[in-house]
Amino acid sequence: MATTSSRSPSPPPISGLTLSSPPPLQTTWAHTVDPTLPFPEFELLVPELAHPFPFELDIFQKRAVFHIENSQSVFVAAHTSAGKTVVAEYAVAMAIQGGSRYSIEHSSKSILCRTAKLN
């Protein structure tokens, strides 16, 4: 008994053409920031802060603010008391300034208290 296939026959090979899968897309999802490298152009790139601070930002905070200003997502991982909350406060200030909604996922109540002052 003969069987029939429901598939269409493969097209004949084209001379000189090799079919292969396209290379996988190379997407960079995260950038590691070296906090020892200066960021002197920060003031030129972000001339006016959406939420000014009464102190100079650390390098990792400046880089995070720069990316937030450019509508990019930021994930900050640093040791306790490094200043991660400053980045979160800035992101909330940008959301409020732009009329956006925001959500806070944080293990500390300090960010919630500080956010209430921004509103």
Backbone bond lengths (Angstrom), bond angles and torsions (degrees), N, CA, C in turn:
res aa  C-N    CA-C-N  psi(-1)  N-CA   C-N-CA  omega(-1)  CA-C   N-CA-C  phi
1 M - - - 1.447 - - 1.523 108.35 -
2 A 1.280 115.16 128.88 1.467 121.12 -178.94 1.510 109.57 -85.37
3 T 1.365 115.85 142.72 1.463 120.38 176.28 1.519 108.53 -108.97
4 T 1.284 115.17 147.88 1.460 119.88 178.15 1.527 108.44 -115.86
5 S 1.288 115.25 147.45 1.452 121.44 179.54 1.511 108.76 -101.20
6 S 1.321 115.63 142.01 1.464 119.43 177.53 1.520 111.63 -85.38
7 R 1.321 117.72 -5.82 1.464 121.26 178.55 1.514 110.83 -76.54
8 S 1.321 114.53 150.04 1.457 119.67 173.67 1.516 107.48 -75.95
9 P 1.277 116.77 149.17 1.469 117.76 177.02 1.523 110.15 -65.31
10 S 1.332 116.11 147.49 1.466 120.49 178.07 1.510 109.68 -65.67
11 P 1.331 116.82 143.94 1.463 118.61 178.32 1.517 109.36 -66.56
12 P 1.294 116.39 151.75 1.467 118.33 179.17 1.526 109.81 -65.49
13 P 1.336 117.69 148.17 1.462 119.98 179.60 1.521 111.26 -63.81
14 I 1.318 115.09 145.47 1.457 121.13 178.36 1.516 107.27 -96.29
15 S 1.288 115.70 129.55 1.457 120.52 -177.26 1.520 111.21 -58.62
16 G 1.345 117.10 129.90 1.465 122.23 176.38 1.515 114.31 81.90
17 L 1.332 118.97 1.03 1.458 121.80 -177.99 1.517 109.09 -113.27
18 T 1.294 116.34 126.58 1.456 121.39 177.14 1.519 107.55 -110.02
19 L 1.303 115.72 122.42 1.456 120.10 178.54 1.522 108.72 -88.15
20 S 1.302 115.12 131.56 1.462 119.76 176.85 1.518 108.06 -147.74
21 S 1.296 115.36 165.94 1.459 120.62 178.17 1.522 108.97 -71.72
22 P 1.327 116.92 144.83 1.467 118.32 176.69 1.522 109.25 -66.89
23 P 1.314 116.81 151.49 1.469 118.61 179.04 1.526 109.74 -63.85
24 P 1.316 117.93 148.85 1.469 119.36 178.58 1.524 110.00 -64.55
25 L 1.314 115.04 146.69 1.463 119.92 177.87 1.521 109.18 -68.03
26 Q 1.290 116.12 135.96 1.456 121.61 178.19 1.523 107.96 -97.66
27 T 1.304 116.56 97.65 1.452 121.61 179.93 1.515 109.25 -107.93
28 T 1.302 115.77 129.93 1.450 120.70 176.53 1.515 107.52 -96.49
29 W 1.305 116.19 120.47 1.460 120.42 -176.69 1.520 112.66 -97.53
30 A 1.293 117.18 -18.22 1.457 119.08 -178.34 1.520 109.83 -147.32
31 H 1.299 114.69 149.72 1.455 121.68 177.08 1.517 107.26 -123.08
32 T 1.288 116.24 128.63 1.453 120.33 175.82 1.522 107.92 -84.75
33 V 1.302 116.21 132.68 1.457 121.73 -178.95 1.521 108.40 -104.40
34 D 1.306 115.88 128.22 1.458 120.85 175.24 1.526 107.51 -88.70
35 P 1.327 117.30 108.03 1.469 119.66 -175.83 1.521 114.15 -68.75
36 T 1.325 117.27 -2.93 1.468 119.10 177.69 1.531 111.77 -92.09
37 L 1.338 116.88 -13.42 1.467 119.60 179.35 1.519 109.87 -84.89
38 P 1.313 118.33 130.53 1.466 120.62 -179.18 1.525 112.03 -68.34
39 F 1.313 115.66 160.96 1.471 122.78 178.14 1.533 107.46 -132.52
40 P 1.363 116.84 63.35 1.462 120.59 -172.67 1.527 114.35 -64.36
41 E 1.315 117.63 -24.12 1.460 120.27 -177.91 1.524 113.31 -82.87
42 F 1.328 118.25 3.55 1.462 121.52 -177.60 1.526 111.94 -55.50
43 E 1.325 117.20 -48.06 1.471 120.42 -177.25 1.526 111.88 -62.59
44 L 1.330 117.27 -31.53 1.470 120.31 177.08 1.524 111.20 -74.43
45 L 1.330 116.93 -37.40 1.459 121.71 -177.13 1.521 112.30 -79.79
46 V 1.329 116.62 -30.78 1.469 121.52 178.56 1.532 106.95 -129.30
47 P 1.339 117.01 78.76 1.472 119.65 -174.34 1.531 114.32 -69.07
48 E 1.343 117.17 -27.65 1.460 119.76 -178.78 1.523 108.97 -134.95
49 L 1.317 116.48 119.61 1.455 121.22 -179.21 1.527 110.89 -77.45
50 A 1.309 116.24 140.56 1.463 121.02 176.26 1.526 110.98 -68.04
51 H 1.309 116.03 -27.26 1.463 122.16 178.06 1.527 107.70 -140.31
52 P 1.323 117.02 99.29 1.468 119.08 -178.55 1.528 111.30 -69.98
53 F 1.312 115.40 149.88 1.455 122.09 177.91 1.524 108.42 -117.64
54 P 1.328 117.52 148.78 1.474 120.07 -178.51 1.530 113.11 -81.93
55 F 1.313 116.75 22.64 1.463 121.96 179.77 1.515 107.53 -151.13
56 E 1.326 116.01 163.31 1.461 119.79 177.57 1.523 109.00 -78.56
57 L 1.309 115.23 136.37 1.461 120.04 179.46 1.529 110.70 -72.98
58 D 1.326 114.88 148.71 1.466 120.15 173.58 1.526 108.41 -71.38
59 I 1.305 116.49 166.67 1.468 120.79 -177.21 1.523 111.74 -60.37
60 F 1.330 118.35 -44.64 1.465 119.12 -178.95 1.524 111.05 -66.13
61 Q 1.330 117.12 -32.21 1.458 120.37 177.02 1.528 110.82 -68.86
62 K 1.329 116.66 -40.87 1.469 120.45 177.68 1.517 110.70 -62.10
63 R 1.319 116.58 -43.28 1.465 119.49 179.63 1.533 110.87 -65.83
64 A 1.310 117.31 -38.90 1.461 120.71 177.61 1.530 110.60 -64.83
65 V 1.319 116.69 -45.06 1.467 121.15 178.23 1.530 110.42 -60.23
66 F 1.308 116.65 -42.63 1.468 121.05 177.88 1.524 110.64 -56.68
67 H 1.325 117.23 -46.49 1.470 120.55 -179.64 1.526 111.64 -68.90
68 I 1.317 117.54 -37.79 1.469 120.39 176.71 1.518 109.99 -62.96
69 E 1.324 116.89 -42.49 1.469 121.51 178.03 1.537 111.41 -60.80
70 N 1.324 116.65 -27.26 1.461 121.35 179.85 1.521 112.34 -97.24
71 S 1.336 116.33 21.91 1.470 123.81 176.05 1.522 112.94 58.51
72 Q 1.311 116.37 34.68 1.454 120.99 177.20 1.524 109.39 -107.39
73 S 1.314 115.11 149.30 1.457 119.98 178.17 1.527 109.73 -73.47
74 V 1.317 114.76 149.91 1.454 120.58 -178.81 1.524 108.40 -133.29
75 F 1.312 115.46 135.10 1.462 122.50 173.68 1.518 106.26 -124.58
76 V 1.319 116.24 120.00 1.459 120.25 -177.67 1.523 108.68 -112.74
77 A 1.302 115.08 124.11 1.465 121.51 175.04 1.518 107.20 -122.85
78 A 1.306 116.11 115.92 1.457 120.78 -179.04 1.527 108.46 -152.74
79 H 1.307 115.33 166.01 1.458 119.23 -177.68 1.529 111.18 -69.24
80 T 1.317 115.75 166.86 1.460 122.28 178.64 1.525 110.11 -56.26
81 S 1.317 115.99 138.19 1.468 124.40 178.65 1.519 113.64 68.94
82 A 1.314 117.79 20.31 1.466 120.36 179.40 1.528 112.12 -81.16
83 G 1.334 117.11 -22.94 1.462 119.95 -179.79 1.519 113.68 113.89
84 K 1.314 117.48 24.64 1.468 121.04 179.32 1.526 111.50 -64.66
85 T 1.330 116.73 -34.55 1.459 121.01 -178.06 1.525 111.56 -62.84
86 V 1.310 117.21 -32.00 1.473 121.02 177.30 1.528 109.98 -59.16
87 V 1.317 116.88 -42.34 1.469 121.28 179.14 1.528 109.73 -64.69
88 A 1.326 116.95 -42.48 1.464 120.76 178.90 1.529 110.87 -63.58
89 E 1.322 117.25 -42.81 1.464 121.01 177.71 1.528 110.68 -59.88
90 Y 1.318 115.87 -41.06 1.459 119.08 -179.50 1.520 110.70 -65.85
91 A 1.318 117.13 -41.73 1.462 120.53 179.22 1.525 110.77 -62.24
92 V 1.319 117.03 -40.50 1.465 120.85 177.94 1.525 110.11 -65.59
93 A 1.325 117.30 -42.63 1.470 120.77 178.39 1.527 110.88 -60.16
94 M 1.328 116.90 -41.10 1.474 120.36 177.65 1.521 110.67 -64.17
95 A 1.318 117.17 -40.71 1.465 120.69 179.43 1.527 110.64 -64.21
96 I 1.328 116.06 -43.92 1.471 119.88 179.34 1.521 110.26 -64.56
97 Q 1.319 116.92 -44.08 1.467 121.37 -179.59 1.525 111.30 -61.23
98 G 1.328 116.34 -37.79 1.461 120.78 -179.13 1.507 114.22 -87.65
99 G 1.332 117.57 -0.34 1.456 120.36 179.92 1.522 113.15 74.74
100 S 1.313 116.88 19.93 1.464 120.84 -178.81 1.518 111.00 -90.12
101 R 1.312 114.09 162.02 1.457 119.95 171.33 1.518 107.89 -86.08
102 Y 1.296 116.00 156.26 1.450 119.43 177.99 1.511 109.39 -144.17
103 S 1.302 114.59 156.89 1.456 122.16 178.36 1.519 107.80 -131.99
104 I 1.320 115.90 140.25 1.453 120.24 -179.34 1.518 109.14 -114.83
105 E 1.307 115.56 125.14 1.464 121.98 173.40 1.523 105.47 -115.43
106 H 1.306 116.39 102.76 1.454 120.19 -175.06 1.512 109.06 -150.52
107 S 1.297 116.42 146.57 1.458 119.96 -178.10 1.524 113.10 -88.02
108 S 1.301 117.41 -1.80 1.454 121.00 -175.65 1.523 111.09 -116.18
109 K 1.319 116.04 145.68 1.456 120.32 177.07 1.523 111.63 -78.72
110 S 1.321 118.41 -15.71 1.473 121.30 -176.47 1.515 111.17 -60.18
111 I 1.320 117.80 -39.46 1.465 119.42 -179.54 1.524 110.64 -66.81
112 L 1.308 117.78 -34.80 1.469 120.38 178.89 1.526 110.78 -67.49
113 C 1.309 117.20 -40.58 1.467 120.52 178.54 1.523 110.69 -65.82
114 R 1.328 117.34 -42.77 1.456 120.63 -179.64 1.516 111.03 -68.93
115 T 1.331 117.46 -34.57 1.462 121.06 179.22 1.524 109.97 -66.21
116 A 1.309 117.36 -37.75 1.456 120.65 178.70 1.534 110.71 -59.04
117 K 1.313 117.38 -34.49 1.477 121.53 178.73 1.526 111.04 -69.51
118 L 1.349 117.69 -29.43 1.470 120.50 179.38 1.516 111.03 -70.49
119 N 1.323 117.19 -32.74 1.466 120.85 -178.75 1.487 108.11 -76.33
